[in-house]
Amino acid sequence: MNTVEYLKKLVYEKKDLSEKEAEEIANGIMRGEINEIQSSGILVALASKGESAEEIRGFARAMRSNSIKIDFPDSLDTAGTGGDGLNTLNVSTAAALVLSQIFPVAKHGNRLVSSKSGSADVLEELGYNISVSKDKAIELLRKCNFVFLFAQLYHPAMKNVANVRKNLGIRTIFNILGPLTNPASAKYQMIGIFSTKYIDRIAEAVQYLNYERVFLYHGDPGIDEVSPQGDTLIYEVKGHSIEKYKVNYTDFGIKEPVSIDKLRVENAHDSALKITRGLLGRDKNVRIFIGINVSVGLKLLGKVNDFKDGYEYAEQLMSSSVEHIRKIMELNGNPQKFEALVKEADKG
């Protein structure tokens, strides 16, 4: 591998790498075979040019091959790209917990990067033990349909990239790879995208990464979630085909919009508290936000025919979800911490 030639191709010729070239260079970076200066140059050149679908796919394949894997492809992941900067509560994690009542969910995620709370952070606040071994992960999926796959634990090769990413301080291709590198090889995925600039390219990458069905979405006013106050652009990828459409909050049977301002959080505890209040029915706005995202998951899994039916089903699932989360915490967490959170959420 001639790293300098790849740099010349990206910087001077402004050409995209092929999928094979991207996979080769990504393997070199993650295995520590390329020095940090050249790694930085490659990542900056890709970001400056704009990462192509083939480059994203090549990097995703490399990251998958360097990860610790578990064998549970008949599962769902709800990991998004993050980075919308709006600091809303961790609704994809909440949706994952709710949906795990009816389908196995292998939730892939990390600590906070660009938000007030990452999926790992909010799960810890709920009482969950995020350090789950490979064998324990399979056991949890079989017993309670839910496991969290902590990215730092399942992608040890990323330690060779950590210093470069930290010192660069800018978004690189690695910021969008998380949802495409689930250690369980989940065949079903909900992927929130932080910008419409990237949704086409990521959808094209997804087409050839062996998924059964994926929904990618970006909602008004710029969130990487389903929007409770306007339209949500959805790219539905099934096999090698892509269908694009928009859904409005009214399509879920919601009559009044919910402002994003009512869904912002200050930290992980605040997020966990709001999620619990929403599931208990103490915060109508949060419940709607969780419900519409669960509805999209139900449609993805083929459990409902339309989003309105999905929202009605989501209401049923949310009503029983606190008891389900109790079971999850008993199997892998701190039940007492969760009960304390429920009591705090149930006040007022």
C-alpha positions in Angstrom: 0.0 0.0 0.0 1.4 3.4 -1.0 -0.2 5.9 1.3 1.5 8.8 -0.5 -0.2 7.8 -3.8 -3.6 7.7 -2.2 -2.9 11.2 -0.7 -1.9 12.5 -4.2 -5.1 11.0 -5.7 -7.3 12.7 -3.0 -5.5 16.1 -2.7 -4.1 16.8 -6.2 -6.5 14.9 -8.5 -9.6 15.4 -6.3 -10.6 11.9 -7.2 -12.6 9.4 -5.0 -11.0 6.2 -3.8 -12.5 3.0 -4.9 -14.2 0.8 -2.3 -11.2 -1.5 -2.2 -8.7 1.3 -1.9 -10.8 2.9 0.9 -10.9 -0.4 2.8 -7.2 -0.9 2.4 -6.3 2.6 3.7 -8.9 2.2 6.6 -7.3 -1.1 7.6 -3.9 0.6 7.6 -5.1 3.4 9.8 -6.9 1.2 12.3 -4.1 -1.3 12.6 -1.6 1.4 13.2 0.3 0.6 10.0 0.0 4.3 8.8 1.6 7.0 10.9 -0.5 9.7 12.5 0.6 12.5 10.1 -0.4 10.5 7.0 -3.6 9.3 8.7 -4.5 12.9 9.5 -3.8 13.9 5.9 -6.1 11.1 4.5 -8.9 12.0 6.9 -8.7 15.7 6.1 -8.5 15.1 2.4 -11.6 12.9 2.5 -13.5 15.4 4.5 -12.5 18.3 2.3 -13.4 16.5 -0.9 -16.6 14.9 0.6 -16.7 11.2 1.3 -18.2 9.1 -1.5 -20.6 6.2 -0.9 -17.8 3.8 -2.0 -15.3 5.3 0.5 -17.9 5.1 3.3 -18.6 1.5 2.4 -14.9 0.6 2.3 -14.2 2.2 5.6 -17.3 0.5 7.1 -16.1 -2.9 5.9 -12.7 -2.3 7.4 -14.1 -1.2 10.7 -16.4 -4.3 10.8 -13.5 -6.6 10.0 -11.5 -5.1 12.9 -14.3 -5.3 15.5 -15.3 -7.9 18.1 -18.4 -9.6 16.6 -21.4 -11.4 18.1 -23.6 -13.7 16.0 -27.1 -12.2 16.1 -28.0 -10.7 12.7 -31.8 -11.1 13.2 -31.8 -7.9 15.3 -32.5 -4.2 15.1 -30.2 -1.2 15.8 -31.3 2.4 16.3 -27.9 4.1 16.1 -27.7 7.5 14.4 -24.9 9.7 13.3 -25.4 12.3 16.0 -24.0 15.8 15.5 -27.2 17.8 14.9 -26.2 20.1 17.8 -29.8 20.5 19.1 -29.2 18.5 22.3 -32.5 16.7 22.4 -33.1 13.7 24.7 -31.7 10.3 23.6 -34.9 9.3 21.8 -33.3 6.5 19.7 -32.2 4.8 22.9 -35.6 5.2 24.4 -37.2 3.8 21.2 -34.7 0.8 21.3 -35.8 -0.1 24.8 -39.5 0.2 23.9 -39.1 -1.8 20.7 -37.2 -4.6 22.4 -40.4 -5.8 23.9 -41.3 -7.3 20.6 -38.0 -7.7 18.6 -34.3 -8.3 19.6 -32.4 -5.0 19.7 -28.6 -4.8 19.6 -28.1 -1.2 20.4 -24.7 0.1 19.3 -23.4 3.3 20.7 -20.9 5.4 22.6 -20.5 8.2 25.1 -21.4 11.7 24.3 -19.4 13.3 21.4 -21.4 16.3 20.1 -24.4 16.2 22.4 -25.2 16.6 26.1 -25.7 12.9 26.4 -24.6 9.8 24.4 -26.5 6.5 24.4 -23.9 5.0 26.8 -24.3 7.9 29.2 -28.1 7.8 29.4 -28.2 4.0 29.8 -25.9 4.3 32.7 -28.2 6.9 34.2 -31.0 4.4 33.9 -28.9 1.9 35.8 -27.6 -0.2 32.9 -24.2 -1.8 32.9 -22.7 -0.8 29.6 -19.7 -3.1 29.7 -21.2 -6.3 28.3 -19.0 -9.2 27.2 -19.5 -11.0 23.9 -21.0 -14.1 25.6 -23.1 -12.0 28.0 -24.5 -10.0 25.0 -26.0 -13.2 23.4 -27.4 -14.2 26.7 -29.1 -10.9 27.2 -30.6 -10.8 23.7 -32.1 -14.2 24.3 -33.4 -13.4 27.8 -34.8 -9.9 27.4 -34.4 -8.9 23.7 -32.0 -6.0 24.5 -28.3 -5.5 24.8 -26.1 -2.4 24.5 -22.9 -2.9 22.5 -20.5 -0.2 23.8 -18.4 1.0 20.8 -15.2 1.4 22.8 -15.4 -2.2 23.9 -16.3 -3.8 20.6 -14.0 -1.7 18.4 -10.6 -2.0 20.1 -8.7 -1.0 16.8 -10.2 2.5 17.1 -7.6 3.2 19.8 -5.1 3.7 16.9 -7.3 6.5 15.6 -8.3 8.2 18.8 -5.3 10.6 19.1 -5.6 11.7 15.5 -9.3 12.4 15.8 -8.9 14.2 19.1 -6.1 16.5 17.8 -7.8 17.2 14.5 -10.9 18.4 16.3 -13.1 18.2 13.1 -15.7 15.8 11.8 -14.1 12.9 9.8 -15.5 9.8 8.1 -15.3 8.0 11.4 -18.1 10.2 12.7 -20.6 8.6 10.3 -19.4 5.0 10.6 -21.0 4.0 13.9 -24.4 3.1 12.6 -22.8 1.0 9.8 -20.6 -1.1 12.1 -22.9 -2.9 14.5 -21.0 -5.8 16.1 -24.1 -8.1 15.9 -24.4 -7.4 12.1 -28.0 -6.3 12.7 -30.0 -6.7 9.5 -32.6 -4.0 10.5 -31.5 -0.5 11.2 -32.9 3.0 12.0 -30.3 5.6 11.1 -30.8 9.2 12.0 -28.7 11.5 9.8 -27.5 14.9 11.0 -27.5 16.5 7.6 -29.3 16.0 4.3 -25.9 16.6 2.7 -24.9 13.1 3.7 -28.1 11.1 3.5 -27.8 10.2 -0.2 -24.2 8.9 0.2 -24.9 6.9 3.3 -28.0 5.4 1.7 -25.9 4.3 -1.3 -23.3 2.8 1.0 -26.0 0.9 2.9 -27.3 -0.7 -0.3 -24.4 -3.0 -0.5 -23.6 -3.7 3.2 -25.9 -6.8 3.5 -28.9 -5.2 5.3 -32.4 -6.6 5.1 -34.1 -3.2 5.6 -32.9 0.2 6.7 -34.7 3.5 7.3 -32.4 6.6 7.1 -34.1 9.9 8.2 -33.5 13.6 8.8 -36.3 15.7 10.5 -37.2 19.3 10.8 -35.7 21.6 12.0 -32.4 19.7 11.4 -32.5 16.8 13.8 -31.2 13.3 13.3 -34.5 11.9 14.6 -38.1 11.7 13.4 -39.5 15.2 13.7 -42.4 16.0 16.1 -42.9 19.5 14.7 -42.6 19.2 10.9 -41.6 16.9 8.1 -39.1 14.0 8.2 -37.3 12.9 5.1 -37.0 9.1 4.9 -34.9 6.9 2.7 -36.1 3.4 2.8 -33.4 0.9 1.7 -34.6 -2.6 1.0 -32.0 -4.9 -0.5 -30.4 -2.8 -3.3 -33.4 -0.5 -3.8 -34.0 3.0 -2.3 -37.4 4.7 -1.9 -37.5 8.3 -0.8 -40.5 10.0 0.8 -41.5 12.5 3.5 -43.7 12.0 6.6 -45.3 14.7 8.6 -46.0 14.6 12.4 -49.7 14.6 11.5 -49.3 11.3 9.6 -48.9 9.7 13.1 -52.3 11.0 14.2 -50.7 13.9 16.2 -52.8 17.0 16.0 -50.4 19.6 17.4 -46.6 19.9 16.8 -44.2 19.5 19.6 -41.4 22.1 19.7 -37.8 20.8 19.9 -37.3 23.3 22.7 -39.5 21.1 24.9 -37.2 18.1 24.3 -33.8 19.6 25.0 -31.7 18.2 27.9 -28.8 19.5 29.9 -27.1 16.2 30.7 -27.5 12.4 30.7 -29.5 12.4 34.0 -31.9 15.0 32.6 -32.3 12.8 29.5 -32.9 9.6 31.5 -35.4 11.5 33.7 -37.3 12.9 30.7 -37.5 9.6 29.0 -38.8 7.9 32.2 -41.4 10.7 32.6 -42.5 10.2 29.0 -42.9 6.5 29.4 -44.8 7.0 32.6 -47.1 9.4 30.8 -46.0 12.4 33.0 -44.6 14.3 30.0 -46.9 14.3 27.0 -44.4 16.0 24.7 -41.6 13.5 25.4 -44.1 10.6 25.0 -45.1 11.9 21.6 -41.4 12.2 20.5 -40.7 8.7 21.7 -43.9 7.4 20.2 -43.3 8.6 16.6 -39.8 7.2 16.6 -41.1 3.9 17.9 -43.8 4.0 15.1 -41.1 4.3 12.4 -39.3 1.3 14.0 -42.5 -0.7 13.9 -43.0 0.2 10.2 -39.4 -0.8 9.5 -40.0 -4.2 11.1 -43.2 -4.8 9.2 -45.3 -4.8 12.4 -47.7 -2.2 11.1 -49.0 -1.0 7.7 -48.7 2.8 8.3 -47.3 5.3 10.7 -50.7 6.1 12.4 -51.2 2.4 13.3 -47.6 2.4 14.4 -48.2 5.3 16.8 -51.2 3.5 18.3 -49.2 0.4 18.8 -46.3 2.5 20.2 -48.7 3.8 22.9 -49.4 0.3 24.0 -45.7 -0.6 24.1 -44.8 2.6 26.0 -47.4 1.7 28.6 -45.7 -1.5 29.4 -42.1 -0.4 28.9 -41.2 0.6 32.4 -41.8 -3.0 33.6 -39.7 -4.3 30.7 -36.8 -1.9 31.6 -37.0 -3.2 35.1 -36.4 -6.7 33.8 -33.5 -5.5 31.7 -31.9 -3.8 34.8 -32.4 -6.9 36.9 -30.5 -9.0 34.3 -27.7 -6.4 33.7 -27.7 -3.4 35.8 -28.7 -1.6 39.0 -32.4 -2.1 39.6 -32.3 0.2 42.7 -30.9 3.0 40.6 -33.7 2.6 38.1 -36.4 2.5 40.8 -35.0 5.7 42.3 -35.2 7.3 38.8 -38.8 6.1 38.4 -39.7 7.6 41.8 -38.1 10.9 40.8 -39.9 10.9 37.4 -43.3 10.1 39.0 -43.2 13.2 41.2 -45.2 16.2 40.1 
